[in-house]
C-alpha cells in the first residue's frame, strides 16, 4: 500500500485544500449518513453490480438527495453499491456535497476503458486517480473503486470546483474466484486532511484489511485518523478482516483513531449465498463515552447497539443488520481546537433511521432487534421482556440479575454488565452478546444467548410456579407473585425482581442453571453483599441445578419484619412495604 495525500494533487491542479468538517479537531458534532443496502449482487466475468439496476438507482439517488438536503458532513455507501449511472447524474447535476462535506461512495465495478470514458465525458470535474493503472488496457479485468466526492476552491477564480478522487482496491478477496481471477489491483491509499494538525481520513475496501496493519503502518498513521472500511463481505467479523483494528486498540494507549465499517445488509444475495451478517459498526477508544441509559436506549430503538470490549478498551456500536439509511451525529476523536472544558468525545447519537417503503425512504421510530421473535420461538411467558414500557437496558439488567450475572453494584453499569461485554471467538471477533439484540447468526453466541433466555423463563415459569420449590423466607410469594422490575437505584428497587400481588416485601430470585454447590454458594455470598446494611439479603434465593437435574435453593433462613431496623433511608419502599 502506498499512502499519498490528496492535498498534494490539489495543489498541482491549482485548488485550495478544502476544510472538511469531519476532519476539524474541535468539539463540533459532525453529521453522518450511512447506507446499508440489501440487494442481489450479479457477478460476471467482467463485472460486479446490482442485479436489479433500476431499484438500485432509485435507492441511491434518493439517498444522495437526502444527504444533500440535510447538508451531511460525511456520507458513505458500501463496496460495489453505487451504479455508475448514478455517479454520472451526480456529476452533471447540483446534488453534491456542501463545501465542507465529503461523500465516500463504494461504486460498482468498472472496466478501464469505461472509466476513461467517464472522465472524458465529465472533463469539467477534477479527477484524481492512479493514472499508471491505465498505461495498458486489459479487456478481461475490472476495477473495484471507492470515490471521494467533495468541492475545492480554485486559487485563480475563487470558484468551487467538483473533485472526485478514485481509489482502487489493492488486495483481492481470495475466496471469491471473480476477484482472484479478474480484479485489476491498485496500490494507492488516498489520505485526506485539512492540514498537518487535522484529523486524517483514509478508506480501505473489504479485503484490503487483510494487508492493512495499523501498527506496521505507524509512520503513515501517526496522526489522529478516521478509518473507513467499506465491504461486501459474508464474514465481516472474521478475525482476518477485523484484526487490524483489534490489534491496534490492544497495543495502543491513545484514543485518537476511530473506525467505521459499512457492509451490505442481512439478506443480500452474493454468488448464491445469503449474507447473514450486516457487520456495520463504529469503533472508538474514547474514555468519555456517554453510556447513560437515555443515550443507550434511544440509540437502540433506532438500530444502534452499544457494547464494550475490555481487552481493546473500546466502545463498539453495532448497527442493525436490516437495510436502512442511518443518520448520526458524532463527536471527533481529537478536539484540540476547542477549549479544554468543551472537549468531550461522547460518541455517536442515532438521529434518524430510514427504511425503504413505497419506493421512497421513510423515517421510522423503531427497528426490529429480533428479541420478540426469539421469545415467541422459545414459547415461554416473557411478558415482562415484551413490555415496551421497560427500556432495553433495564430488560438486560433484569435478565442479568435473575441469572446471577450481577455480583456487585458496578455491574449495573453498561461497561461492566455481562451482556455488554464483547466476546472474541476462535473464528470471529466483535461478537455481540446483547440479550435484547438477536440478529447475530454466530452459532455459539446465539445458542448462549438463547440459553440465557430459556434459563430466565425456567426461573419464572417453572421454578416459581411450583410452590414446593419456594423456601420459607419467600413463602409468602408462593402462587402470589408477579415479575416486575423498577430501575431505581435511589430506593434500591433495581435489586429486586419479584413482587407480591398483594402488599408485601419484594424479593430477589436467581437461577444459575447446572453448576456446583460451591460455585452456587460463592455467587450467593457475593449477591448478599448487594444488600449491604440492610436485611434484604434474607429475601434473596439462589437456585442451582445439580448433576441429576434437581433444583436446589440457597437462602438465609430468617425472614425480616417490616418494622426491622435497617440503615436504608426512610423513603425506601423496603421501609414501607411494596405495592
For each residue, the residues with C-beta under 8 A, 3 or more apart:
1: 170 187 188 189 208 211 212 217
2: 187 188 189
3: 188 189 191 202 217 220
4: 8 9 188 189 190 191
5: 8 9 190 191 192 193
6: 9 10 17 128 148 165 190 191 192 193
7: 10 11 17 192 193
8: 4 5 11 12
9: 4 5 6 12 13 128 165
10: 6 7 13 15 16 17 126 128 152 163
11: 7 8 14 15 17
12: 8 9
13: 9 10 126
14: 11 154 155 156
15: 10 11 126 152 153 154 155 161 163
16: 10 152 153 154 155
17: 6 7 10 11 152 193 194 195
18: 99 100 150 151 152 153 194
19: 23 24 100 194
20: 23 24 73 100 101 102 150 192 194 201
21: 24 28 30 73 100 101
22: 30 32 73 74 102 199 201 226 332
23: 19 20 192 193 194 198 199 200 201 226
24: 19 20 21 28 194 198 199 332 337
25: 197 198 199 224 332 334 335 336 337
26: 332 335 336 337 338
27: 331 332 335 338 342 343 344
28: 21 24 332 338
29: 329 330 331 349
30: 21 22 73 74 329 330 332
31: 70 71 72 73 74 327 328 329 351
32: 22 72 73 74 75 76 260 327 328 329 330 348
33: 63 66 67 70 72 74 75 76 325 326 327 328
34: 75 76 260 262 280 319 325 326 328
35: 59 60 63 76 77 78 81 262 325
36: 78 262 263 264 265 278 280 319 322 323 324 325 326
37: 56 59 77 78 81 264 265 268 323
38: 264 265 266 267 268 322 323
39: 50 51 52 55 56 81 264 268 269
40: 50 51 52 268 269
41: 48 49 50 51 80 232 264 268 269 270 271
42: 47 48 49 50 51
43: 47 48 178 270 271
44: 47 48 178
45: 140 178 182
46: 109 111 139 140 141 142 182
47: 42 43 44 108 109 111 142
48: 41 42 43 44 80 108 109 142 144 178 232
49: 41 42 53 80 83 108 109
50: 39 40 41 42 53 55 56 81 83 108
51: 39 40 41 42 269
52: 39 40 55 56
53: 49 50 56 57 83 85
54: 57 58
55: 39 50 52 58 59
56: 37 39 50 52 53 59 60 81 82 83 86
57: 53 54 60 61 83 85 86
58: 54 55 61 62 359
59: 35 37 55 56 62 63 356 361
60: 35 56 57 63 64 77 81 82 83 86
61: 57 58 64 65 86 89
62: 58 59 65 66 360 361
63: 33 35 59 60 66 67 77 325 361
64: 60 61 67 68 75 86 90 95 103
65: 61 62 68 69 95
66: 33 62 63 69 70 72 325 354 361
67: 33 63 64 70 72 75 97 103
68: 64 65 71 72 95 96 97 98
69: 65 66
70: 31 33 66 67 327
71: 31 68 98 101
72: 31 32 33 66 67 68 75 97 101 327
73: 20 21 22 30 31 32 100 101 102
74: 22 30 31 32 33 101 102 103 104
75: 32 33 34 64 67 72 97 101 102 103 104 105
76: 32 33 34 35 103 104 105 106 228 230 260 262
77: 35 37 60 63 81 82 104 105 106 230 262
78: 35 36 37 81 106 230 231 232 262 263 264 280
79: 106 144 146 205 206 230 231 232 233
80: 41 48 49 106 107 108 109 144 232
81: 35 37 39 50 56 60 77 78 105 106 107 108 232 264
82: 56 60 77 86 87 105 106 107 108 147
83: 49 50 53 56 57 60 86 87 107 108
84: 87 88 107 108 110 114 118
85: 53 57 88 89
86: 56 57 60 61 64 82 83 89 90
87: 82 83 84 90 91 105 107 118 147
88: 84 85 91 92 118 121 122
89: 61 85 86 92 93 95
90: 64 86 87 93 95 96 149
91: 87 88 122 125 162 164
92: 88 89 122
93: 89 90 96
94:
95: 64 65 68 89 90
96: 68 90 93 149 151 162
97: 67 68 72 75 101 102 103 149 150 151
98: 68 71 101 151
99: 18 151 160
100: 18 19 20 21 73
101: 20 21 71 72 73 74 75 97 98 150
102: 20 22 73 74 75 97 148 149 150 192 201
103: 64 67 74 75 76 97 147 148 149 150
104: 74 75 76 77 146 147 148 203 228 230
105: 75 76 77 81 82 87 146 147 148 149
106: 76 77 78 79 80 81 82 145 146 205 230 232 262
107: 80 81 82 83 84 87 110 145 146 147
108: 47 48 49 50 80 81 82 83 84
109: 46 47 48 49 80 142 143 144 145
110: 84 107 114 115 118 142 143 145
111: 46 47 114 115 139 141 142 143
112: 115 116 133 134 137 138 141 143 184
113: 116 117 137 139
114: 84 110 111 117 118
115: 110 111 112 118 119 129 134 143 145 166
116: 112 113 119 120 134
117: 113 114 120 121
118: 84 87 88 110 114 115 121 122
119: 115 116 122 123 125 127
120: 116 117 123
121: 88 117 118
122: 88 91 92 118 119 125
123: 119 120
124: 162
125: 91 119 122 161 162 163 164
126: 10 13 15 152 161 162 163 164
127: 119 164 166
128: 6 9 10 163 164 165 166 190
129: 115 133 165 166 167 168
130: 133 134 167 168 186 187 188
131: 134 135
132: 135
133: 112 129 130 143 168 184 186
134: 112 115 116 130 131 137
135: 131 132
136:
137: 112 113 134
138: 112 141 184
139: 46 111 113
140: 45 46 182
141: 46 111 112 138 182 183 184
142: 46 47 48 109 110 111 182 183 184
143: 109 110 111 112 115 133 168 169 183 184 186
144: 48 79 80 109 168 169 179 183 205
145: 106 107 109 110 115 166 167 168 169
146: 79 104 105 106 107 166 167 203 205 230
147: 82 87 103 104 105 107 164 165 166 167
148: 6 102 103 104 105 163 164 165 166 167 190 192 203
149: 90 96 97 102 103 105 162 163 164
150: 18 20 97 101 102 103 163 192
151: 18 96 97 98 99 160 161 162 163
152: 10 15 16 17 18 126 160 161 163
153: 15 16 18 158 159 160 161
154: 14 15 16 157 158 159 160 161
155: 14 15 16 158
156: 14
157: 154
158: 153 154 155
159: 153 154
160: 99 151 152 153 154
161: 15 125 126 151 152 153 154
162: 91 96 124 125 126 149 151
163: 10 15 125 126 128 148 149 150 151 152
164: 91 125 126 127 128 147 148 149
165: 6 9 128 129 147 148 190 192
166: 115 127 128 129 145 146 147 148
167: 129 130 145 146 147 148 186 188 189 190 203 205
168: 129 130 133 143 144 145 184 185 186 188
169: 143 144 145 172 183 185 186 205 206 207 208
170: 1 185 186 187 188 189 205 208 211
171: 185 207 208 210 211
172: 169 176 179 180 183 185 207
173: 176 179 180 206 207 233
174: 179 180 207 210
175: 180
176: 172 173 179 180 271
177: 180 181
178: 43 44 45 48 181 182 183 271
179: 144 172 173 174 176 182 183 207
180: 172 173 174 175 176 177 183
181: 177 178
182: 45 46 140 141 142 178 179
183: 141 142 143 144 169 172 178 179 180
184: 112 133 138 141 142 143 168
185: 168 169 170 171 172
186: 130 133 143 167 168 169 170
187: 1 2 130 170
188: 1 2 3 4 130 167 168 170
189: 1 2 3 4 167 170 202 203 204
190: 4 5 6 128 148 165 167 202 203
191: 3 4 5 6 200 201 202 220
192: 5 6 7 20 23 102 148 150 165 200 201 202
193: 5 6 7 17 23 196 198 199 200 201 223
194: 17 18 19 20 23 24 198 199
195: 17 198
196: 193 223
197: 25 336
198: 23 24 25 193 194 195 223
199: 22 23 24 25 193 194 223 224 225 226 332 333 334
200: 23 191 192 193 221 223 224 225 226
201: 20 22 23 102 191 192 193 225 226 227 228
202: 3 189 190 191 192 221 225 227 228
203: 104 146 148 167 189 190 227 228 229 230
204: 189 208 209 212 227 228 229 230
205: 79 106 144 146 167 169 170 208 230 231
206: 79 169 173 209 229 230 231 232 233 241
207: 169 171 172 173 174 179 210 241
208: 1 169 170 171 204 205 211 212
209: 204 206 212 229 240 241 242 244
210: 171 174 207 240 241
211: 1 170 171 208
212: 1 204 208 209 217 244
213: 216 217 244 247
214: 217 218 221 227 244 245 247 248 257
215: 218 247 248 251
216: 213
217: 1 3 212 213 214 220 221
218: 214 215 221 222
219: 222
220: 3 191 217
221: 200 202 214 217 218 225 257
222: 218 219
223: 193 196 198 199 200 256
224: 25 199 200 256 257 333 334
225: 199 200 201 202 221 256 257 258 333
226: 22 23 199 200 201 257 258 259 260 333
227: 201 202 203 204 214 245 257 258 259 260
228: 76 104 201 202 203 204 259 260 261 262
229: 203 204 206 209 259 260 261 262
230: 76 77 78 79 104 106 146 203 204 205 206 261 262 263
231: 78 79 205 206 236 241 261 262 263 264 279
232: 41 48 78 79 80 81 106 206 263 264 268 270
233: 79 173 206 236 241 263 264 275 277 279
234: 270 273 275 276 277
235: 238 241 277 428
236: 231 233 241 242 261 263 277 278 279
237: 241 242 277 279 428 429 430 431 442
238: 235 241 242 427 428 429
239: 242 243 246 427 428 429
240: 209 210 243
241: 206 207 209 210 231 233 235 236 237 238
242: 209 236 237 238 239 245 246 429 430
243: 239 240 246 247 429
244: 209 212 213 214 247 248
245: 214 227 242 248 249 259 283
246: 239 242 243 249 250 312 424 429 430
247: 213 214 215 243 244 250 251
248: 214 215 244 245 251 252 257
249: 245 246 252 283 285 309 312 313 314
250: 246 247 311 312
251: 215 247 248
252: 248 249 257 285
253:
254: 257 285
255: 284 285 286 287 333 345
256: 223 224 225 333 334
257: 214 221 224 225 226 227 248 252 254 285 333
258: 225 226 227 282 283 284 285 333
259: 226 227 228 229 245 281 282 283
260: 32 34 76 226 227 228 229 281 282 283
261: 228 229 230 231 236 279 280 281 282 283
262: 34 35 36 76 77 78 106 228 229 230 231 280
263: 36 78 230 231 232 233 236 275 277 278 279 280
264: 36 37 38 39 41 78 81 231 232 233 268 270 275 278
265: 36 37 38 268 275 278 321 322 323 324
266: 38 275 276 277 278 321 322 439
267: 38 274 275 322 323
268: 37 38 39 40 41 232 264 265 274 275
269: 39 40 41 51 272 273 274 275
270: 41 43 232 234 264 273 275
271: 41 43 176 178
272: 269
273: 234 269 270
274: 267 268 269
275: 233 234 263 264 265 266 267 268 269 270
276: 234 266 441
277: 233 234 235 236 237 263 266 321 440 441
278: 36 236 263 264 265 266 318 319 320 321 322 439
279: 231 233 236 237 261 263 321
280: 34 36 78 261 262 263 318 319 326
281: 259 260 261 316 317 318 319 430
282: 258 259 260 261 316 317 319 328 330 347 348
283: 245 249 258 259 260 261 314 315 316 317
284: 255 258 289 314 315 317 333 345 347
285: 249 252 254 255 257 258 312 313 314 315
286: 255 289 315 331 333 345 346 347
287: 255 313
288: 344 345 346
289: 284 286 315 345 346 347
290: 295 346 347
291: 295 296 306 315 413 414 415
292: 295 296
293: 296 297 391 393 394 487
294: 297 298
295: 290 291 292 298 299 347 349
296: 291 292 293 299 300 306 392 393 414
297: 293 294 300 301 391 392 393
298: 294 295 301 302 349 350
299: 295 296 302 304 305 306 317 348 349 350
300: 296 297 303 304 305 306 369 392 393 436 437
301: 297 298 365 366 367 392
302: 298 299 326 350 351 352 353 365 366 367
303: 300 319 320 322 324 326 350 353 367 369
304: 299 300 317 318 319 320 326 328 348 350
305: 299 300 317 318 319 320 369 432 434 437
306: 291 296 299 300 315 316 317 414 420
307: 315 316 317 318 420 421 422 432 433 434
308: 314 315 316 414 415 420 421 422
309: 249 312 313 314 315 316 421 422 424 430
310: 313 421 422
311: 250 424
312: 246 249 250 285 309 422
313: 249 285 287 309 310
314: 249 283 284 285 308 309
315: 283 284 285 286 289 291 306 307 308 309 347
316: 281 282 283 306 307 308 309 422 430
317: 281 282 283 284 299 304 305 306 307 347 348
318: 278 280 281 304 305 307 430 432 437
319: 34 36 278 280 281 282 303 304 305 326
320: 278 303 304 305 324 353 367 368 369 439
321: 265 266 277 278 279 439 440
322: 36 38 265 266 267 278 303 355 367 368 439
323: 36 37 38 265 267 355 356
324: 36 265 303 320 353 354 355 356 367
325: 33 34 35 36 63 66 353 354 361
326: 33 34 36 280 302 303 304 319 350 353
327: 31 32 33 70 72 350 351 352 353 354
328: 31 32 33 34 282 304 348 349 350 351
329: 29 30 31 32 348 349 351
330: 29 30 32 282 347 348 349
331: 27 29 286 335 344 345 346 347 348
332: 22 24 25 26 27 28 30 199 335 345
333: 199 224 225 226 255 256 257 258 284 286 345
334: 25 199 224 256
335: 25 26 27 331 332 338 342 343 344 345
336: 25 26 197 343
337: 24 25 26
338: 26 27 28 335 342 343
339: 342 343
340: 343
341:
342: 27 335 338 339
343: 27 335 336 338 339 340
344: 27 288 331 335
345: 255 284 286 288 289 331 332 333 335
346: 286 288 289 290 331
347: 282 284 286 289 290 295 315 317 330 331
348: 32 282 299 304 317 328 329 330 331
349: 29 295 298 299 328 329 330
350: 298 299 302 303 304 326 327 328 353
351: 31 302 327 328 329
352: 302 327 363
353: 302 303 320 324 325 326 327 350 363 364 367
354: 66 324 325 327 361 362 363 364
355: 322 323 324 361 362 364 367
356: 59 323 324 359 360 361 362
357: 360 362
358: 362
359: 58 356
360: 62 356 357
361: 59 62 63 66 325 354 355 356
362: 354 355 356 357 358
363: 352 353 354
364: 353 354 355 367
365: 301 302
366: 301 302
367: 301 302 303 320 322 324 353 355 364
368: 320 322 372 373
369: 300 303 305 320 392 436 437 438 439
370: 373 374 437 438 439
371: 374 375 385 395 435 436 437 438
372: 368 375 376 386
373: 368 370 376 377 438
374: 370 371 377 378 438 450 453
375: 371 372 378 380 382 385 386 453
376: 372 373 379
377: 373 374
378: 374 375 382 450 453 454 457
379: 376
380: 375 454 457 458 461
381: 457 460 461
382: 375 378 385 386 453 456 457
383: 386 387 483
384: 387 390 395 398 483 484 485
385: 371 375 382 390 395 398 399 453 456
386: 372 375 382 383
387: 383 384 390
388:
389:
390: 384 385 387 394 395 398 485
391: 293 297 394 395 487
392: 296 297 300 301 369 395 396 436
393: 293 296 297 300 396 397 414
394: 293 390 391 397 398 485 487
395: 371 384 385 390 391 392 398 399 435 436 485
396: 392 393 399 400 417 419 420 434 435 436
397: 393 394 400 401 406 412 417 485 487 494
398: 384 385 390 394 395 401 402 485 497
399: 385 395 396 402 403 405 419 435 452 453 456
400: 396 397 403 405 406 411 417 418 419 435
401: 397 398 405 406 494 495 497 508 510
402: 398 399 456 459 460 497 509 510 511
403: 399 400 452 455 456 510 511 512 513
404: 407 510 511 512 523 527 542
405: 399 400 401 411 417 418 419
406: 397 400 401 411 412 417 527 530
407: 404 411 523 526 527 530
408: 411 526 529 530
409: 412 530
410: 413 416
411: 400 405 406 407 408 416 417 418
412: 397 406 409 416 417 489 494
413: 291 410 416 417
414: 291 296 306 308 393 417 420
415: 291 308 420
416: 410 411 412 413 420
417: 396 397 400 405 406 411 412 413 414 420 421
418: 400 405 411 421 433
419: 396 399 400 405 433 434 435 436
420: 306 307 308 396 414 415 416 417 433 434
421: 307 308 309 310 417 418 433
422: 307 308 309 310 312 316 430 431 432 433
423: 431 433 445
424: 246 309 311 428 429 430 431
425: 428 429 431 442 444 445
426:
427: 238 239
428: 235 237 238 239 424 425 431 442
429: 237 238 239 242 243 246 424 425
430: 237 242 246 281 309 316 318 422 424
431: 237 422 423 424 425 428 440 442 445
432: 305 307 318 422 437 440 445
433: 307 418 419 420 421 422 423 445 448 449
434: 305 307 396 419 420 437
435: 371 395 396 399 400 419 449 452 453
436: 300 369 371 392 395 396 419
437: 300 305 318 369 370 371 432 434 440
438: 369 370 371 373 374 446 449
439: 266 278 320 321 322 369 370
440: 277 321 431 432 437 445 446
441: 276 277 446
442: 237 425 428 431 445 446
443: 446 447
444: 425 447 448
445: 423 425 431 432 433 440 442 448 449
446: 438 440 441 442 443 449 450
447: 443 444 450 451
448: 433 444 445 451 452
449: 433 435 438 445 446 452 453
450: 374 378 446 447 453 454
451: 447 448 454 455 513
452: 399 403 435 448 449 455 456
453: 374 375 378 382 385 399 435 449 450 456 457
454: 378 380 450 451 457 458
455: 403 451 452 458 459 511 513
456: 382 385 399 402 403 452 453 459 460 511
457: 378 380 381 382 453 454 460 461 462
458: 380 454 455 461 462 463 511
459: 402 455 456 462 463 464 509 510 511 543
460: 381 402 456 457 463 464 465 483
461: 380 381 457 458 464 465
462: 457 458 459 465 466
463: 458 459 460 466 469 509 511 543 551
464: 459 460 461 469 470 477 481 498 509
465: 460 461 462
466: 462 463 469 470
467: 470 478 479
468:
469: 463 464 466 543 551 553
470: 464 466 467 474 475 477 478 541 553
471: 474 475 541 553 555
472: 475 557 559
473: 538 539 541 555 556 557 558 559
474: 470 471 477 478 498 507 509 539 541 555
475: 470 471 472 478
476: 480 500 504
477: 464 470 474 480 481 498 500 504 507
478: 467 470 474 475 481
479: 467
480: 476 477 500 501 502
481: 464 477 478 498 499 500 501
482: 498 499 500 501
483: 383 384 460 497 498 499
484: 384 497 498 499 506
485: 384 390 394 395 397 398 494 496 497
486: 493 494 496
487: 293 391 394 397 493 494
488: 491 492 493 494
489: 412 492 494
490:
491: 488 569 571 572 573 574
492: 488 489 495 496 531 534 536 568 572 574
493: 486 487 488 496 506 573
494: 397 401 412 485 486 487 488 489
495: 401 492 508 530 531 536
496: 485 486 492 493 499 506 507 508 536 539
497: 398 401 402 483 484 485 506 507 508 509
498: 464 474 477 481 482 483 484 506 507 508 509
499: 481 482 483 484 496 504 506 507 578
500: 476 477 480 481 482 503 504 505 506 578
501: 480 481 482
502: 480
503: 500 577 578 579
504: 476 477 499 500 577 578
505: 500 539 560 562 574 577 578
506: 484 493 496 497 498 499 500 539 573 578
507: 474 477 496 497 498 499 539 540 541
508: 401 495 496 497 498 527 536 539 540 541
509: 402 459 463 464 474 497 498 540 541 542 543
510: 401 402 403 404 459 523 527 540 541 542 543
511: 402 403 404 455 456 458 459 463 542 543 544 551
512: 403 404 515 519 520 523 542 543 544 545
513: 403 451 455 544 545
514: 544 545 546 547
515: 512 519 520 544 545
516: 519 520 544
517: 520 521 544 546 552
518: 521 522
519: 512 515 516 522 523 544
520: 512 515 516 517 523 524 542 544 552 554
521: 517 518 524 525 554
522: 518 519 525 526
523: 404 407 510 512 519 520 526 527 542
524: 520 521 527 528 540 542 554 555
525: 521 522 528 529
526: 407 408 522 523 529 530
527: 404 406 407 508 510 523 524 530 537 540 542
528: 524 525 531 537 540 556
529: 408 525 526 532
530: 406 407 408 409 495 526 527 537
531: 492 495 528 534 535 536 537 540
532: 529
533: 566 567 568
534: 492 531 537 566 567 568 574
535: 531 538 560 564 566
536: 492 495 496 508 531 539 540 560 566 568 574
537: 527 528 530 531 534 540 556
538: 473 535 555 556 558 559 560
539: 473 474 496 505 506 507 508 536 559 560
540: 507 508 509 510 524 527 528 531 536 537 555 556
541: 470 471 473 474 507 508 509 510 553 554 555
542: 404 509 510 511 512 520 523 524 527 553 554 555
543: 459 463 469 509 510 511 512 551 552 553 554
544: 511 512 513 514 515 516 517 519 520 551 552 554
545: 512 513 514 515 549 550 551 552
546: 514 517 549 550 552
547: 514
548:
549: 545 546
550: 545 546
551: 463 469 511 543 544 545
552: 517 520 543 544 545 546
553: 469 470 471 541 542 543
554: 520 521 524 541 542 543 544
555: 471 473 474 524 538 540 541 542
556: 473 528 537 538 540
557: 472 473
558: 473 538
559: 472 473 538 539
560: 505 535 536 538 539 564 566
561: 564
562: 505 577
563:
564: 535 560 561
565:
566: 533 534 535 536 560 574 575
567: 533 534
568: 492 533 534 536 572 574 575
569: 491 572 575
570: 575
571: 491 575
572: 491 492 568 569 575 576
573: 491 493 506 576 577 578
574: 491 492 505 534 536 566 568
575: 566 568 569 570 571 572
576: 572 573
577: 503 504 505 562 573
578: 499 500 503 504 505 506 573
579: 503
